[in-house]
Amino acid sequence: SNSKKIIEFENLFAKNSNRKYCVSFPFARTAIYFALKAKNIPKGSEIIMPPISIKGILDVVISLGLVPIYVDLDLQNFCFKKNSLKNAINKNTRAIIITYLFGTAPDVKELIRICRARNIYIIEDFSQGLNAISDSKKLGSFGDVSIYSSSAIKQIDTFGGGHLVSDDIKLTSLIRKE
């Protein structure tokens, strides 16, 4: 109930994540919901996501009328196989949820390059990779928005909750307004 403390935490969390802005939510899946909703992605559009995820994220994608597309994981880093990702992207692909599992980091620059070349909205889930580094950058600082779940099994536990970080003032302002 102390909004001043929440804003103070959001500012510190954004700074720690090498991002400009942070918006906190009751759940990380709620942050993903608003991250997707804010882009006004047409129903029936495809969202690439990992086959290992929580059901709540799948529920979010489906509730927005979007189609989840699962891409195989590279067993070396538990993130998308580059060739599988390239093959999964088509004219209906609008967004991707890149999830870093078990604290491992893939070649994030290459995954981002693949997505940017096709104008795909990038959501990073760095809930299991807080403070991890890839190519001299923190995980969670590559995509359009990044999500951190602060549930009881994560490095920062706020007794539940999730945090969306981004450098896009228009997007974060729209999300905060919603």
C-alpha positions in Angstrom: 0.0 0.0 0.0 3.1 2.3 0.1 3.2 3.6 -3.5 6.4 5.6 -2.7 8.2 2.4 -1.7 7.0 0.6 -4.8 8.2 3.4 -7.1 11.5 3.4 -5.3 11.8 -0.4 -5.8 10.8 -0.1 -9.4 13.5 2.6 -10.0 16.2 0.4 -8.3 15.1 -2.7 -10.2 15.2 -0.9 -13.6 18.7 0.4 -12.8 19.9 -3.0 -11.7 18.5 -4.5 -14.9 20.2 -1.8 -17.1 16.8 -0.5 -18.1 15.2 2.9 -17.8 11.7 1.9 -16.6 10.0 -0.7 -14.4 6.3 -1.5 -13.8 5.5 -4.0 -11.1 2.5 -6.4 -11.2 0.9 -8.9 -8.9 2.2 -11.7 -11.1 4.8 -12.0 -13.9 2.2 -13.5 -16.2 0.2 -10.3 -15.7 3.2 -8.3 -16.9 3.4 -10.5 -20.0 -0.3 -10.0 -20.6 0.1 -6.2 -20.6 3.3 -6.4 -22.6 1.4 -8.3 -25.4 -1.8 -6.3 -25.0 -0.1 -3.0 -25.3 1.2 -3.9 -28.8 -2.4 -4.5 -30.0 -1.3 -7.7 -31.8 -4.1 -9.0 -34.1 -6.0 -12.1 -32.9 -4.7 -15.3 -34.6 -1.1 -13.9 -34.7 1.6 -16.3 -33.6 3.7 -16.0 -30.5 6.9 -18.0 -30.3 7.5 -19.5 -26.9 9.6 -22.2 -25.3 8.1 -25.6 -24.7 9.1 -25.3 -21.0 7.1 -22.6 -19.4 4.4 -22.2 -16.8 0.8 -22.7 -17.7 -0.1 -19.1 -16.8 2.0 -17.8 -19.7 0.2 -20.1 -22.1 -3.1 -19.0 -20.7 -2.2 -15.3 -21.3 -1.3 -16.0 -24.9 -4.5 -17.9 -25.5 -6.7 -15.4 -23.7 -5.5 -12.6 -26.1 -6.6 -14.8 -29.0 -2.9 -15.4 -30.0 -1.5 -18.7 -31.2 1.4 -20.2 -29.2 4.2 -21.7 -31.4 6.7 -23.9 -29.6 10.3 -24.0 -30.8 12.8 -26.7 -29.8 15.4 -26.0 -27.2 19.2 -26.3 -27.6 20.2 -28.7 -24.9 23.5 -26.8 -24.4 21.8 -23.6 -23.1 18.1 -24.5 -22.8 17.0 -21.7 -25.1 15.8 -21.8 -28.7 17.8 -23.7 -31.4 18.8 -21.0 -33.9 17.8 -23.0 -37.0 14.5 -24.1 -35.4 13.7 -20.5 -34.5 14.5 -19.3 -38.1 12.2 -22.0 -39.5 9.4 -21.2 -37.1 9.1 -17.6 -38.0 6.6 -16.7 -40.7 4.4 -13.9 -41.8 2.0 -14.5 -38.9 4.7 -14.3 -36.2 4.4 -11.1 -34.2 6.2 -11.7 -30.9 8.6 -14.0 -29.1 9.1 -14.9 -25.5 12.7 -15.7 -24.9 13.1 -17.6 -21.6 16.5 -18.1 -20.0 16.2 -21.4 -18.1 18.4 -22.6 -15.2 20.7 -19.5 -15.3 22.2 -20.3 -18.7 22.7 -17.8 -21.4 22.5 -18.6 -25.1 23.9 -16.5 -27.9 21.4 -13.8 -27.1 22.7 -11.4 -29.7 22.1 -13.9 -32.5 18.6 -14.7 -31.3 17.8 -10.9 -31.1 19.3 -10.4 -34.5 17.1 -13.1 -36.0 14.0 -11.5 -34.5 14.9 -7.9 -35.3 15.5 -8.8 -38.9 11.9 -9.9 -39.1 10.4 -7.0 -37.0 9.3 -9.4 -34.2 8.4 -7.9 -30.8 10.8 -9.4 -28.2 9.9 -10.2 -24.6 12.7 -11.6 -22.5 11.8 -13.7 -19.4 14.9 -13.4 -17.3 13.3 -14.8 -14.1 16.0 -17.5 -13.9 18.8 -15.3 -15.1 18.9 -12.2 -12.9 22.3 -10.6 -13.2 23.5 -13.2 -15.7 25.6 -11.8 -18.5 25.8 -12.5 -22.3 28.2 -10.6 -24.5 28.9 -8.1 -21.7 25.2 -7.2 -21.3 22.8 -8.4 -18.6 20.1 -10.8 -19.6 16.8 -8.8 -19.6 18.4 -5.8 -21.3 18.2 -7.0 -25.0 14.5 -7.2 -25.9 11.7 -4.6 -26.2 10.5 -5.5 -22.8 11.8 -8.0 -20.1 9.9 -9.7 -17.4 11.1 -10.9 -14.0 9.1 -13.1 -11.7 9.8 -12.5 -8.1 8.1 -15.6 -6.7 9.4 -17.6 -3.7 11.7 -19.7 -5.8 13.5 -16.8 -7.5 16.6 -14.8 -6.4 14.5 -11.7 -5.4 11.4 -12.8 -3.6 8.7 -10.1 -3.1 6.2 -12.7 -1.9 5.0 -13.0 -5.5 4.8 -10.4 -8.1 6.5 -9.6 -11.4 8.3 -6.7 -12.9 8.3 -5.5 -16.5 11.4 -3.5 -17.5 12.0 -1.6 -20.7 13.7 1.5 -22.2 10.5 2.5 -24.1 8.8 5.3 -22.2 5.7 5.3 -24.5 5.2 1.5 -24.0 5.8 1.6 -20.2 3.5 4.6 -19.8 0.7 2.9 -21.8 1.2 -0.3 -19.7 1.1 1.7 -16.4 -2.0 3.5 -17.5 -3.8 0.2 -18.3 
